Amino acid sequence: MLKALVALVAFIAAVFHPLAWARESVPPAVLRAMNRVGIPAKNLSIYVRDAATNEDILEVNADQPRSPASVIKVLTTYVALDTLGPGYTWKTRAYVDGRMSNGVLDGDLFVVGGGDPYITAEQWWRFVNSLRERGLGKITGDFVIDNAYFAPAAGNRGDFDDQPFRSYNVLPDALMVNFQTSRFTLIAKEQQARPMILVNPLPAGLQIQNQVRLIGGKCYTSGVTFASPDPIDNPNLIVVGGVLPAACGSYSISRAIMTAPDYAYGTFRTLWTQSGGVLEGGMRVETLPSEAKLFHEHESAPLAEVIRLVNKYSNNVMARHLMLTLGVEKYGPPATVQSGRNAIRLWLSEHGITMPGLVLDNGSGLSRAERVTARGLGEMLDQAWHSPFMPEFAASLPLSATDGTLRNRFKSPGMQGRIRLKTGHLDNVSALAGFVNAASGKTYVVVIMVNHPGAQTGSGEAVHAELIRWVFGQ
């Protein structure tokens, strides 16, 4: 009786010890890494499943909602792939509202955005040339943008981290050109107080005030600043300031500028003029009139290619476009963030995946509110692995020691090319989710999310490395 009582007390103490489950489940090497960098078990979640047998191999706080950072993109991209199909494309259409004769449009050219997440400068140039090849040379009216397919994005570009000129903060728009981003090249010239500034692509209407001072000393580039003194009334004015050592010679940096309509119009006008076209009017934003006639339709890259760019390079605005597209396809235009969230929640429900405490924000991970569980993401990844679209989805993930955000990670012998994981980093967040093809030939679904002060500075990756090494050895 006494022995039974002692055993019961020991059992209760073990069960209710805060690290008991972690000590029993976490592989020793992983636990040592956690102790070394000071991350307690309560601040991470792990879920590992055998993709062939559906056996849960390792669970640590698997049902605890965590901030996933960019790892949420695996949910957004796979739901889009499964719902829309790998061949889904977006359409950007040009309409003429007026009389066409001998290459002259006596009226307005309307461009209707369809939410294409990947209209690069090259694609925009192709759009312009397609109009020229169809015989359009002169537009006497305006360039008119209809971007009503997406509801206006709430907030401002700088809301997340007060960095409005960074491309990762660009807000979605149904006519998004080149991520609203241009490359600024500063060229130091001898005997000049200020560098020359070149912009590519250069939108018509962009005003640059060059206030950069050239100084002596060794090269460093962190002294160059960008500002928009009047973002409401004059968003086309950019002040480039700060200092740049002349020793830097030529320095290039990409920055998001202007509003989406101003940037689309400005780059169109520049390219249109370069192609020999004439545009006599200006720019307006309004809804397409019913009497306008379709003139040209530009088709995007297929979804299978788009999700590859989203996941391998963690493109935020493209992921946000995907979530809005899910919303508009399910519930009709205009797409809203809420309709996108509803579409993803509906998909999870229809596929029997539960995530207690799930909080969906914008689908990109650029959010401090988003919350998911490791088990929920793992179950979704398991369904993706058994899907007919598995090859397209798996190919979209960064590949160990090869490309994307895993280009310089998991370089140990035998690991190269056998690990496909989406990465995620925010302040105090470090995460991974995807597939590991182990040395044994087995494939495992793996999710790890660390939510701990400073996790993004390397301590989280130290724990990741030991977990992936352990899974690879299974």
Secondary structure by P-SEA (a helix, b strand, c coil): caaaaaaaaaaaaaaacccccccccccaaaaaaaaaaccccccbbbbbbccccccccccccccccccccccaaaaaaaaaaaaccccbbbbbbbbbccccccccccbbbbbbbcccccccaaaaaaaaaaaaaaccccccccccccccccccccccccccccccccccccccccccccccbbbbbbbbbccccbbbbbbccccccccccccbbbbbcccccccbbbbbccccccccbbbbbbbbbccccbbbbbbbbccaaaaaaaaaaaaaaaabbbbcbbbbbcccccccccccccccccaaaaaaaacccccaaaaaaaaaaaaaaaccccccaaaaaaaaaaaaaaaccccccccccccccccccbbbbaaaaaaaaaaaaaccaaaaaaaaccccccccccccccccccccccbbbbbbbcccccccbbbbbccccbbbbbbbbbbcccccccaaaaaaaaaaaaaaac
